Amino acid sequence: MKTSSERILTTHTGSLPRPAGLADRHDQDEVRAAVQETVRRQLDAGVDIVNDGEVSKPSYATYVTERLSGFTGEPVGLQMRGFEEFPEFAQKMFGDPDMAGIFANPTCVGPVAYVNPSLAQADIAHVQAAATDGATEVFMSAASPGVVEMFMPNRYYASTEEYLFALADAMKQEYDAIYQAGLVLQLDCPDLACEWALGPEKTTAEFRRVVAQRLEALNHATRDIPPDRLRMHLCWGNYEGPHQIDAPLADIIDLVLAARPTAVSFEGANPRHEHEWKVFEEVTLPEGKVVIPGVLDSTTNYVEHPELVAQRITRYASVVGRENVIAGSDCGFATFAAFVPIDPKITWAKLAAMAEGARLASQELWKTGPA
């Protein structure tokens, strides 16, 4: 995995606006052309570590229903706490039938198995063909066992633990294929933080046990991949909302840093979590670990000023070391293909602002020579 050894590198969380010409994501010629355009636009914006933008996927998590068996049960929507104080906003957010459909996904009612590896192989081939020159590194994202469990509830296995490990064993085939192709594998793990707001209230101890179990399944699934070819992303839900009950990063960061992936991506730019860079004043980053804090908010159409981006980067560099920071985004910019809250042109402008901010931060952080 490339790190910021000479300057601050830039990346993002994964999903990007699908090109307008992509009419059918099952048409592999159209997908290949869309990936080429998406990679080119990342490089034009100054992004160092690029991906395919997830253009072939309907969402970063539910795409697995096209690759795994077992998901034919009656759809169930996510039940999230935190909106009770704001019923009008909740109605605005979840009352739209199209939005409600995004959150209603099939349940697991049969044994989970990886039955369609051709789709992952096609994704790999498309990004390899597109990312030939100019990219510092290429990554590909995949749903973690925990986020699949979060979106597609278990109605078949005897326990959540059994379900998680069945998912881990099934998804291992996709994870291994990405690694064997020479790409960095990103595990998407929003469940690690979002789980706090799902279902009945939990104590912090109960929540930590849930997080530990999900990380155990993730470690099991990636056991044959070197840690420095792995990065993971956690977040509190990529939506503009109150977020007033979000679990503090401090409650889980030790568990997350103990997991196998070398790099950890998390929200660091939005109004609810920007302050949490200070967590690393108390938590020592383990040797060899890298953080990818969000320096762009993925829920607002504001284009961040490059100097603000630079400030966010240098804060993290001041507590974990400049070589251990890669600039990223809070979350994806098109998490669901059918719901794109950020104007596509603004997405590219935000990524360009990140690249300029990283340049400014690098000037500041490297102006005195080696650390």
N, C-alpha and C positions, 0 to 999 in steps of 0.2 A: 504494500500500500504506500502510495506517495504521500509524503508529509511536507509541512512547511519548513523545509530545511534552509532555504535561501530567501523565501518571501512567503507571504500569506497566500495559500491556495484557496480557490473558490469552488464551490459545488452547490447542490441544492438537494431537496428531499426526494424528488422522483417524478411526480406527475407534472406535466406541462400542457398548455393548451393544444388540443389536437388540431393539425392543419385543416383549413377550410375544405381542402380538396379530398379529405378522407371521408368518403361517403359510406364505405363498407369496410369495417375493421376486420372482416373475414376474408377480404380480397388481399392476398399476400403481395401482389404487385403494388396495390395502393398503400398498403402498410409499409412496404419497403421504401417507397418514395416519401411517405410521411416521416419515417424515421430519419431519412437523409436530410430532409428539410429541418427537422427538429434539432438534429445534431449541429447542422450548419448555423442555426440561429443561436444556439448556446455558445458556440465558438465565436461568432460575431459579437456576442454580448460580453465576451471576455471570461466565460466560465472555463475553468481548468479541467475539472473532473466531471465528465458528462455522462448522459445515459440516453435511452431511447425515448424518454418522455412518457413512457407507459402508453404509447399511442394505440397499442393493440388491445388494451384492457378497458372494460367498462368501469372498473374501479380498482384501486390498489389491493383490495381484499377479496371482493366477491368474484373476481375473475376465476378463482379456483374451482367454481362450480362447473366450469367447462373442461377442467382437467382432472378432477377427482370424482369418484363415484360416491354415492350415499346421500346426495343432497336433493331429495325430491319431496320433502315434507312441506306441510302448510307454512307459508311465510309468517314470520313473527317480527314485529318491529322492535327496535331498541327502546328500552324504558330507562330514561335518564332522569336522575334527580337534579335539582338546581334551578328548575324553572317555576317552582311553586309560587314564588314571590312575584313572578312576572308573567301572569297568564296571558296577557294580551300579546306579549312578545312570543310566547310559546305557540299561540295560535297562528301568529304571522309566520313563524318558522316551520312548524310542523303541520299546519292546517292545509297547505297546498297539496293536492293529490300527487303531483309529480314529486314533490319533496318527500312525502310520506312513502312513496314507492321506493325511493332510494334506500330508505332505512328498513324496509320490509324485505327480508331475504329468506330463502328456503331453509328449513331445519334439516338436521342430519337424522335420517331415519333408516340408515343401513350402513354396512361396513365401508369405511373409507379406504380407498386405494387410488394410486396414481395411474390413470387409465389413458391419458392423452398426452404423452411426452412431446408429440410433434409440435405443439403450440409453443412450448418453451424453446425448443430447438430452432423454430422459425424466428422467434424474438432474438435469440442469440445471433443467428446468421445476419439478421437485418442490421443490428447495431454494429457488428463487426465489419460489415460492408460499408457502413457510413462513417465510422469513427477511425479513419485511417491517418489523417494528418492534422496536427494542431492540438489534439487533446493530450493533456498530461496523463490522464488515466480514464478508464471507462468502468462504470459500475452498472449493475442491474439489480432492481429491487424485486423482492418476493414477499408474499404474505407470511407472517410468522404463524406458528401453530396457535398462539394465543389470540391473535386478531381474527383468525378464522372462527375460533370458538366464540368470540365475542359477537360477531355478526351472524353466524349460523348456529343457533343453539342446538345442543345435543338432545335428541329424543331416542337414542338407540343404545349408547354405551351405559354401563352400570354406574359410572362416575365421571366427573369432570376430568379427573386425572387420567383415566383410561382413554377418554376422548382426545385429550391433549396429546398423549403419546402416540395414539393412532394417527393423528394429524402429523405429528413429527416424523413418524416413519414414512408416511406417504409423501410429504413435502420434501423429504431428504433427497428424493430423486431429482427434483428441480434444483435444489440448492447445489447438489454435487455437479449437475450439468453446467450451471453458471460458473462455478469455480473452475471446473476442468476446461472450460473455454477460455480461461485466462482473464475473466472479468472479476472485479470486486463484487461480492455479494452483499447487498443491503437487506437486512431483515426489518420489515415494517412492523413495529410493535406498539401502536397507540394504546393497546389494551393495558400496558403496564401502568399508565397513568389514568386512562379513562375508566378502568375497572372500579375505581373509587366511587364514581358517580352512578354506577349501574346497580340495580337491585337494592335490597335493604341497606341501611347504613351499616358501616363496619367500624370497628375500632382500628387504630393504626396497626396494632399487632396482627389483626385478622387480615388487613389489607396487605401487609408485608408477606404473610404466608401465601396469599394468592399470587403475588408478584414472584416470589421465590419459586413456586411451582411452575409458573409459566416460563421462567428463565431456565429451569431444569429441563423442560421439554425442548426449549430452543438449543441448549447446550447439547442435548442428546442428538438432535437432528443435524447439528453441524460438526459432530465429533471428528469427521474425516477431513475437515477444512481447516487450514492453519488460521489462527486468530487474526493475523495481519492481512488476511484476504476477506475479512468480515467487518462490516459496520452495521449498526442497528439504529433505528429511529424510534423515539418515543414522543408522544404529544398528548395533549389534553382535549383533543377534538378540534378539527380544523374548521371552526365556524365562528362567526362574529356573534358573541353572546355575552352574558354576564360573567360566567366562569368563576363566580364568587365562592364556589365550594371546591374548586380544583385542589387536589392533594398537593402539598408542597413538594418540590423536587427533593428537598432535604430528607423527606421520609423514605425515599427509595433509592437515592443515588448510590449508596454503598452496595446495594444488591446489584444494581445495573452495572456498575464498574467491575464487579467480580465475575460477570458473565464472560463468555469466551470472546466476543467481538472486540477488536482493538479500538475501533472508533465508535463514539456515541453521539448521535445527532438528537437535538432537542430544541424546544422553543426558547428563544432568548430575546425576542424583539417586541412581542406584543405587550400591551399595558398590564397584563396579569402576571407575566413571568420575566419581564426584562430585568427586574431587580435581583433575580436569582443567580447572577454571576457571583454574588458574594458568598454563595454556598461553598465555593471553592477556596474561600479564605479559611474555612474550617475543615473541609474535606480534602485530603491530599490525593491528587491524581496519581494512580499507580504507575509505576515505571512501564513505559511502552504504550500507555494508553493515549488516545487522542480525542479531543472534543470537537464537535461540529455544531456550535451554537447557531441558532437562527439569528441573523443580522438583518433579515427582511421579514416583515409581517406578511403572512400569506392570506390574510382576511381583509385587507384594506387596499383600495386603489390609490392611496398615497404612494408616490415614488420617493423613497427615502433619500435624504441628502447624503452624498458620499462622505461628508465629514461626520455625520451621525453614524454611518456604517463603520467608519474608521474608529470612532470612539467606542463602539460596541466591541469591535475586535480587540482593541488595545486593553480594554478592561479584562477580558479573559486572558490575554497574553500576560497581563501583570500578575495573575494568580496561578496560572498553570504553565507558563513559559510559551514564548512565541512559536516554537517548533511544534507545540502540541495543540495548535489551534488551526482549524480549517473553517473558513467562512461558509455559512449555509443559509437556508431559508427555514422559517418556522415549520412549515409543512409543505405539501404539494400545492400547486396553483390550479390544478384541475383534478382534484381527488376523485371526483365522479365525472365521467365524460358528459353526463347529461346536466351537470350543474357546475357552471364556471363563473364564480362570483367576481373574479378579477378579469378585467378586460384583457384580452390576449396581447394587444400592443403594449399595455402597461406592464404586463409580466416581463416582457423583454427589456423594457426600460428599467424595471426594478433590478433585474439581473445585471444590466450594464452599470447601474449605480453601485451594486455590490462589488463589481470588479474594480471600479474606480476607488471605492472606499478601501478595498484591500490594498490597492496600490499606495494610497495615502498612509495606511497603517504600516505597510512594509517600510516606507521611507522613514517613518518615525521609529519603528522597532529595530531597524538595522542601521540607523545612522551612526551608532557608536561602534560598529564592528561586531565581532563575535561576542556572544553572551558569556 
